Amino acid sequence: MTETTNTAPAAACFTIADHVSPDEARDVLVRMVDTPSPTGHEAQLVGVIADWARSNEIEYTVDAGPGEAASIVLDLPGTGDGPVLLVYAPLDIAESADLERDSPWFGSVETLREWQTARIRGTEVGGAGAENPKGFVLAALMALLALKRSGWTAPGTLRLALCGSAMPTLGATPEELGFGSGLLRLLQKGLHADGAISCKPGWTVAHEEVGLTWLRVRLTGRQAYVGFRHKAPYDNAITRAGRLAAELEEWFTDYARTETSGLVAPQGIVAAIRGGAPEKSAFVGEVCDLYLDVRVSPRRKPAEVVRLVRAKLIEVLGPPGLDWRLDVRATVPPSATDEAEPIIVSARRAWEVIEGGPHRHIDNTSGASDTCILRLWGIPTARVGMPLRVGLDSWLGPDTLGLNVVDVTDCLTLSELIALTAIDSCAQVTPDPLAR
């Protein structure tokens, strides 16, 4: 059973374009891109969003985290005690607050700095995080604004949670810890909802996603001096690490093939190798570390994957002992929402209205996100992204990670899906908790 007021626009005739223009959306996105928001340093961006909310008479609450970390919650309140639809999007970008820390591993300081300022071509915007996460933030803001301008009302509430400290990073300082700690803090303080949309890449409505486990393999050899290499026992941990890295990269291909099921194809990578002291290149240290990211299927537990990796290491290196050990550095559990949950049904129905045809899954995914936190908190959640055009970065140079260039018309397509889902979800009549 559903209930709507006379002023609510019918989902079939509601369009974002009647209430928000691409030019207006582009200007908002440019302001956000021009405001850097590394993990743990989102307060300035939250201030920009709060100013925008005030200018549009939208209710909001700022949550200040440790240091410069921050999140913001915006509400379009309902007229009654209907369901709460939460739309989640992260605020922090992949780059560190100190670009020197990322260089040269993720590009030169000059290249990284170029991406810190928004560049515009028509409705296309380039800059750090222009697509992910700030394009998702824009989509959520424009959906709320369009519904407000339309005069839409419903028993339920549309709530946006735009959160810092989301990126998968352990941070250089405790204040820079990511892994959804901003969202978790809001949930611990009372953020709640009946269903949620998590804005992450992929033009589909996904009901499941992978988790991850971060591992460190520590190899121990013997310290050595190049002048005595030929006169003493020689066991270079760096050389062993290189051979192991090649073995693991080959094994990850097999791992992904055997773990593929449902919507996911969990991947693994050797993300970093650390060993030796470049300033003392005459010497070899006794330790070399490999850092791994191994994705976890919803049909697995992270502990099972750790055991799989350990078994592979034993196969290659022999039993663990003084010469190697495996440590777990971080885990994010995989998650899934039943496809029969109203939020999945409503979001897929909205997708089909926009596309004019049956919903299509994206298979073989391996991206993890804060969506798992919402689901672990008991909130049924649909993961939804936006359609993206091929070759958008050609006018700016390579966007290797695919995070930094977007066409705002694609953001507004996601806005339309969010708005249509809200019209459907927030109009529901919640059951009387005392009814028998």
C-alpha positions in Angstrom: 0.0 0.0 0.0 1.3 3.5 -0.8 0.1 6.9 0.1 1.0 10.2 -1.6 -0.1 13.8 -1.2 -1.8 15.8 -3.9 1.4 17.9 -4.4 3.7 15.0 -5.0 4.7 14.7 -8.6 4.0 11.3 -10.2 7.2 9.4 -10.7 6.3 8.8 -14.3 6.3 12.5 -15.2 9.0 13.8 -12.8 12.3 14.8 -14.5 15.4 16.4 -13.0 15.7 18.7 -16.0 12.5 20.6 -15.0 14.1 21.8 -11.8 17.9 21.7 -12.2 20.0 22.8 -15.2 23.3 21.3 -16.2 24.9 24.7 -15.9 23.8 25.1 -12.3 25.0 21.5 -11.5 28.3 22.2 -13.2 28.9 25.3 -11.1 28.3 23.4 -7.9 30.6 20.6 -9.0 33.4 23.1 -9.9 33.2 24.7 -6.4 33.6 21.2 -4.9 36.4 20.2 -7.1 38.2 23.4 -6.4 38.1 22.5 -2.7 40.6 19.7 -2.0 39.3 17.0 0.4 41.9 14.4 1.2 41.0 11.8 3.7 40.7 13.3 7.1 40.7 16.9 5.6 37.1 17.3 4.5 36.0 20.2 6.7 36.5 22.9 4.1 34.4 21.0 1.5 31.7 20.4 4.2 31.7 24.2 4.7 31.1 24.7 0.9 28.2 22.2 1.0 26.8 23.8 4.1 26.8 27.2 2.4 25.0 25.7 -0.6 22.4 24.1 1.7 21.8 27.4 3.5 21.4 29.3 0.3 18.7 26.7 -0.8 17.0 26.6 2.6 17.9 22.9 3.1 18.2 21.5 6.6 21.6 20.2 7.5 23.9 19.0 10.3 27.7 19.0 10.3 29.5 16.3 12.1 33.1 17.3 13.0 35.5 14.4 13.3 39.1 14.3 14.6 41.4 17.0 13.2 40.0 18.3 9.9 37.8 15.3 9.2 34.1 16.1 8.7 30.8 14.9 7.3 27.4 16.5 6.7 23.8 15.2 6.8 21.1 17.0 4.8 17.3 16.4 5.2 14.2 16.8 3.2 11.8 16.0 6.0 8.6 14.0 5.4 5.1 15.0 6.4 4.5 12.0 8.6 6.2 8.9 10.1 7.0 7.3 6.7 10.2 5.5 5.8 13.6 7.2 5.8 15.6 6.8 2.5 19.3 7.5 3.1 21.5 8.5 0.2 25.2 8.0 1.0 28.2 9.4 -0.9 31.8 9.9 0.2 33.6 13.2 0.3 37.3 12.4 0.3 39.6 12.0 -2.7 42.4 9.5 -3.4 45.2 12.1 -3.2 47.0 12.7 0.2 47.0 16.1 1.9 50.7 16.2 1.2 51.2 15.6 -2.5 54.9 15.0 -1.9 53.9 11.8 -0.1 52.1 10.5 -3.2 54.9 11.4 -5.6 56.4 9.9 -7.7 54.4 6.7 -7.0 51.1 8.2 -8.2 52.5 10.9 -10.5 54.7 13.9 -10.3 53.8 16.7 -7.8 53.3 18.9 -10.8 50.8 16.5 -12.4 49.0 15.9 -9.1 48.7 19.7 -8.5 47.2 20.3 -12.0 44.3 18.0 -11.0 43.6 20.1 -7.9 41.9 22.8 -9.9 38.7 22.2 -11.9 38.9 22.5 -15.7 35.7 22.9 -17.8 34.6 22.0 -21.3 30.9 22.5 -21.7 29.2 20.2 -19.3 32.4 18.2 -18.7 34.4 18.9 -15.5 37.9 17.6 -14.8 39.8 17.7 -11.5 40.7 15.6 -8.5 37.7 13.5 -7.6 35.4 15.2 -10.2 33.7 11.8 -10.9 34.4 9.8 -7.8 33.5 11.0 -5.2 32.3 14.5 -6.0 30.2 13.6 -9.0 28.3 11.3 -6.7 27.9 14.1 -4.1 26.6 16.4 -6.8 24.1 13.7 -7.9 22.7 13.4 -4.4 22.5 17.2 -3.8 20.8 17.8 -7.1 18.2 15.1 -6.5 17.3 16.6 -3.1 17.2 20.1 -4.6 15.0 19.1 -7.5 12.5 17.4 -5.2 12.4 20.4 -2.9 11.8 22.8 -5.8 9.1 20.5 -7.3 7.1 20.9 -4.1 7.2 17.1 -3.5 6.0 15.9 -0.2 5.6 12.4 1.2 5.2 10.7 4.6 8.9 9.6 4.5 12.1 11.6 4.7 14.9 11.8 2.1 18.3 12.1 3.9 21.7 12.6 2.5 24.8 11.4 4.4 27.9 12.9 2.7 30.9 11.5 4.7 34.5 12.1 5.0 37.1 9.4 6.0 35.7 7.0 3.4 38.7 6.1 1.2 40.5 2.7 1.8 43.5 4.1 3.6 45.1 3.5 7.0 46.4 7.1 6.8 49.7 8.7 7.8 48.1 9.8 11.1 45.2 8.6 13.1 43.1 11.5 11.9 43.6 10.3 8.3 42.1 6.9 8.9 39.6 6.1 6.2 37.7 2.8 5.6 34.3 4.5 6.3 35.1 5.8 9.7 33.2 9.0 9.0 30.0 7.0 8.1 30.5 4.7 11.1 30.8 7.7 13.4 27.4 9.0 12.2 25.7 5.7 12.6 27.1 5.4 16.1 25.6 8.8 16.8 22.1 7.8 15.6 22.0 8.0 11.8 19.3 5.6 10.7 17.2 4.7 7.7 14.8 2.1 6.4 16.8 1.7 3.2 19.8 3.3 1.5 21.3 4.1 -1.8 25.1 4.0 -1.8 26.6 6.1 -4.6 29.6 4.3 -6.1 30.7 3.5 -9.7 28.6 1.4 -12.0 25.4 2.3 -13.9 23.4 -0.5 -12.3 21.6 -1.3 -9.1 23.8 -3.8 -7.3 22.7 -5.8 -4.4 26.1 -7.2 -3.4 29.8 -6.3 -3.4 33.2 -7.7 -2.4 35.0 -7.1 0.8 38.8 -7.0 1.2 41.7 -8.0 3.3 45.0 -6.2 3.4 48.0 -8.4 4.2 51.7 -8.0 4.8 54.1 -10.7 4.0 57.4 -10.2 5.8 60.4 -12.0 4.4 63.5 -12.2 6.5 67.0 -12.8 5.0 70.5 -11.9 6.1 72.0 -8.5 6.3 74.8 -8.2 3.8 77.5 -5.8 2.5 78.3 -5.8 -1.2 82.0 -5.9 -0.5 81.6 -9.3 1.2 78.7 -10.8 -0.8 81.0 -13.5 -2.2 82.7 -14.3 1.2 79.7 -14.8 3.5 76.3 -16.6 3.4 74.1 -14.5 1.1 70.3 -14.5 1.5 68.7 -11.3 0.0 65.1 -10.9 1.2 64.5 -8.3 -1.6 65.3 -10.9 -4.3 63.0 -13.4 -2.7 60.3 -10.8 -2.5 60.5 -10.1 -6.2 60.2 -13.8 -7.0 57.2 -14.1 -4.6 55.5 -11.1 -6.1 55.6 -12.7 -9.5 54.2 -16.0 -8.1 51.4 -14.2 -6.3 50.4 -12.0 -9.3 50.0 -15.2 -11.3 48.1 -16.9 -8.6 45.7 -14.0 -8.2 44.5 -14.7 -11.8 43.5 -18.2 -10.7 42.1 -17.0 -7.4 39.8 -14.5 -9.3 38.6 -17.2 -11.7 37.7 -19.7 -8.9 36.1 -17.0 -6.7 33.9 -15.5 -9.4 30.2 -15.8 -8.7 27.0 -13.7 -8.6 28.0 -10.1 -9.5 31.6 -10.3 -8.3 35.0 -11.5 -9.6 37.3 -10.8 -6.5 40.8 -9.7 -7.6 44.1 -9.4 -5.8 47.3 -7.3 -6.3 50.8 -6.9 -4.9 50.3 -3.2 -4.0 53.8 -2.4 -2.6 57.2 -3.7 -1.8 59.4 -2.2 0.9 62.9 -3.2 1.7 66.4 -1.8 2.0 67.6 1.7 2.6 68.3 3.6 -0.7 70.7 6.0 1.2 72.7 3.0 2.2 72.8 1.1 -1.0 76.1 -0.7 -0.1 74.1 -2.8 2.3 71.1 -5.2 2.1 68.7 -5.1 5.1 67.4 -8.3 6.6 63.7 -7.7 6.0 61.5 -7.0 2.9 57.8 -6.6 3.1 55.1 -7.3 0.4 51.7 -5.6 0.8 48.7 -7.3 -0.7 45.0 -6.3 -1.3 42.9 -9.4 -1.8 39.2 -9.0 -2.5 36.6 -11.2 -0.8 33.4 -12.7 -2.3 30.1 -12.4 -0.4 30.3 -16.2 -0.3 33.4 -16.0 1.8 34.6 -14.6 5.1 37.9 -12.6 5.2 39.4 -15.2 7.5 38.9 -17.8 4.9 40.7 -15.7 2.3 43.6 -15.2 4.7 43.9 -19.0 5.0 43.9 -19.3 1.2 46.7 -16.8 0.9 48.6 -18.5 3.7 48.3 -21.9 2.0 49.7 -20.4 -1.2 52.6 -18.9 0.7 53.4 -22.3 2.3 53.3 -23.8 -1.2 55.9 -21.3 -2.4 58.0 -20.6 0.7 57.5 -23.6 2.9 56.1 -23.5 6.5 56.2 -20.1 8.2 59.0 -19.6 10.6 61.9 -17.2 11.1 62.2 -16.5 7.4 58.6 -15.3 6.7 55.3 -14.4 8.4 51.9 -13.2 7.3 50.0 -10.3 9.1 46.6 -8.9 8.5 46.5 -5.1 8.3 42.9 -4.4 7.5 39.7 -6.1 6.6 36.4 -4.9 5.1 33.7 -7.6 5.1 31.8 -8.4 1.9 28.1 -7.6 1.9 24.8 -8.3 0.2 21.1 -7.2 0.4 18.3 -9.5 -0.5 17.0 -8.6 -4.0 13.5 -8.7 -2.8 14.1 -5.8 -0.4 12.0 -2.7 -1.3 15.0 -0.5 -1.8 16.4 -2.8 -4.5 13.0 -3.2 -6.1 12.4 0.6 -6.1 15.8 1.6 -7.4 15.7 -1.0 -10.2 12.3 0.2 -11.2 13.6 3.8 -11.4 16.6 2.6 -13.5 14.1 0.9 -15.9 12.1 4.1 -16.2 15.2 6.0 -17.2 16.5 3.4 -19.5 13.2 2.3 -20.9 14.0 -1.4 -20.6 14.8 -4.2 -18.2 17.4 -3.7 -15.5 20.9 -4.9 -16.4 23.5 -6.2 -14.0 27.2 -5.4 -14.2 29.1 -8.7 -13.6 32.7 -9.4 -12.6 32.9 -6.5 -10.2 35.7 -6.1 -7.6 35.1 -2.7 -6.0 34.7 -2.5 -2.2 33.1 0.5 -0.4 31.3 1.7 2.7 28.2 0.0 1.4 29.1 -2.9 3.7 28.9 -0.6 6.8 25.3 0.3 6.0 24.4 -3.3 5.5 26.1 -4.4 8.6 24.1 -1.7 10.5 21.0 -3.5 9.3 20.1 -1.0 6.5 19.1 -2.7 3.2 21.3 -0.9 0.6 21.4 -0.6 -3.2 24.8 0.3 -4.7 24.2 2.6 -7.7 26.4 4.6 -10.0 26.1 6.8 -13.1 26.5 6.1 -16.8 29.9 7.2 -17.9 31.1 8.1 -21.4 34.2 6.6 -22.9 37.2 8.9 -23.7 36.2 11.9 -21.5 39.7 12.4 -20.3 41.2 12.8 -23.7 41.2 16.6 -23.5 42.9 16.6 -20.1 45.4 13.8 -20.5 45.2 10.3 -19.0 42.9 9.8 -16.0 44.4 6.4 -15.1 42.1 5.6 -12.1 39.0 7.0 -13.8 38.1 9.2 -10.9 38.7 12.7 -12.2 36.6 13.5 -15.3 32.8 13.6 -15.6 30.0 15.0 -17.6 27.5 16.6 -15.3 24.6 15.3 -17.4 25.6 11.8 -16.3 25.5 13.0 -12.7 22.0 14.3 -13.3 21.0 10.9 -14.6 21.9 9.4 -11.3 20.1 12.3 -9.6 17.0 11.3 -11.5 17.3 7.7 -10.3 17.7 8.9 -6.7 14.7 11.2 -7.0 12.5 8.5 -8.6 13.5 6.0 -5.9 12.7 8.6 -3.2 9.3 9.3 -4.7 8.5 5.5 -4.6 10.2 4.7 -1.3 9.2 7.7 0.8 5.6 7.4 -0.2 5.3 4.0 1.5 3.2 3.7 4.6 5.3 2.2 7.4 3.5 -0.6 9.4 2.1 0.2 12.8 4.7 -1.3 15.2 1.9 -2.1 17.7 -0.4 -3.7 15.1 -1.1 -7.4 15.5 
